[in-house]
Amino acid sequence: MASTEGLVPITRNFLASYYDKYPAPPLSDDVSRLSSQIRSLANDLLLDSPPSQEESLLIEEADRQPPHKIDENMWKNREHMEEIIFLLKRSHWPATLQQSSAPEDVELANVLGKLSEKFEKTLNTLKSFQAVNSDRIFNTVMTYMPQDFRGALIRQQRERSERNKQAEVDALVNSGASIRDRYSLMWKQQMDRRRQLAQLGSATGVYKTLVKYLVGVPQVLLDFVRQINDDDGPMEEQRHRYGPPLYSLTAMVIFIRLFLFLSWGRFDANKLKRHQVAILEQAVDVYTSEFESFIKFISGVFANSPFFISAEAAGALETRKNDEYKEITIPAGKNFEVSFSVDSVNSYIAWDFSVVQGKISTLILPYRRHESDQGNFCTVLVGNYKLLWDNTYSTFFKKVLRYRVDCIPPVVEPMQPTNEAE
């Protein structure tokens, strides 16, 4: 079992400095160009034939911005690639195309077969990445868990959970559910697990004691699962850095699927023209190439990204990033407001607030334990104002704190003019 002594969960500032070493390679300009062209071709198909209800749902998705989450976009790409492969199977072509032996239709059939192979290859790349990344995360977590029967039980529980989830998906498929339904279920399973982990990290009282001491989950791991996926937490830096290129690829694959779906529904009235097929081929080539390049890049980023860092490293990064810690002198006879906020990163901390005049210390705020707090007060004495952090009651755990204190000059009300009697 790896030691967690002196460690804290990764912070957004740390990930920012880590990601500086891995700038995202820009997407080819062909992505935006071909995305625009393939969407325009899809729109042209709707000019003389209004969309069906099923087509309208896909059009609505194509019109929406992709979700602001890396993992959700990975699942979206996987879903739409499977939908496209489904459309490219001969048995799902328009009946007239399946039965035709015309040279142009035979040529189109050969093109469709090649496009299907490209999507199959890219889909397998994505599935492999997701499986490897999931195993890496689990195995990293397990290095901080007890290496006795408790660790073995956790591994068995994970295997059982995976089998149960797959059985749930298989039952849905056997009932005749669509690819969309299957992926909706798989995403729901993932979000349910994420919520359960966040609840585990927020455990309190007796339940928290059971989790920490009977199961053996270290406090730093509980803190990690509680905050890692917060909207403004560490993963927001990942979404900010690497989300935009992935979101563009998500939009592109939806446009490709939309064009194919509309084309098959209108094939008898609007056979695919040579220039349309050429644009479709280019779009698939660019999408599959760029997506595989993105997966290769992000795999390297994720493989080297730690879960925990030392408290000292976290504090140093916060200090470098925030130039907000300064001394200020409060002149005699002036009335300043001192505003402050305190955030305990990994547990409770005891503290008080006092003003020191020579050898005399006057307590302003009472000594007690806090998880997080904020407030303000007006100064009444001249002296050095002091925040005192007290961790002497804790036998085992260090505390990592982020805090800020501001001294705000008083607002001077403008003098009202007075009318003097003449």
Disulfide bonds with the S-S distance in Angstrom:
none
